[in-house]
């Protein structure tokens, strides 16, 4: 079992359980596509210098690189190619950078063990309830509780986890 929880402003706003990861992904995709939980994270593409190499033979630097306050290059250096007069940038790669965080967060949890323990707890509690009359009879008449019932009740109590 898979549980999907959507948290907004520190509070769980939506929660759903599914039998498979595929069902959870389908549900989540449809709601994200509709914007049900608010705005998604916004990413902006930035160019990052990946190599100091430049394409072709370099004659002169036309424009120096521009950097922001953190030292990240925001405009590439431009070089002039002598052979045919082209101006070309150094080798750059585009990467996405988070510009605005999403209004929500998604937590996906496997709750199989929890569901199984709840079933075990329910069965053990039902057994204890169904054999409580042995304890009442013992208090009323001092008639002994059969050892197999005592053992089974002890095992049932041990199997309950809260």
ZIZIRA-V143004 format. One record per run of one state. SS is the DSSP state (A for helix, B for strand, O for the rest). FROM is the first residue (numbers start at 1). TO is the last residue. If there is no record, write none. Layout:
BEGIN
SS/FROM/TO ; SS/FROM/TO
END
This chain:
BEGIN
O/1/1 ; B/2/8 ; O/9/10 ; B/11/18 ; O/19/20 ; A/21/34 ; O/35/41 ; B/42/54 ; O/55/57 ; B/58/63 ; O/64/65 ; B/66/67 ; O/68/72 ; B/73/75 ; O/76/77 ; B/78/81 ; O/82/86 ; B/87/100 ; O/101/104 ; B/105/110 ; O/111/111 ; A/112/130 ; O/131/131 ; A/132/141 ; O/142/146 ; A/147/159 ; O/160/162
END
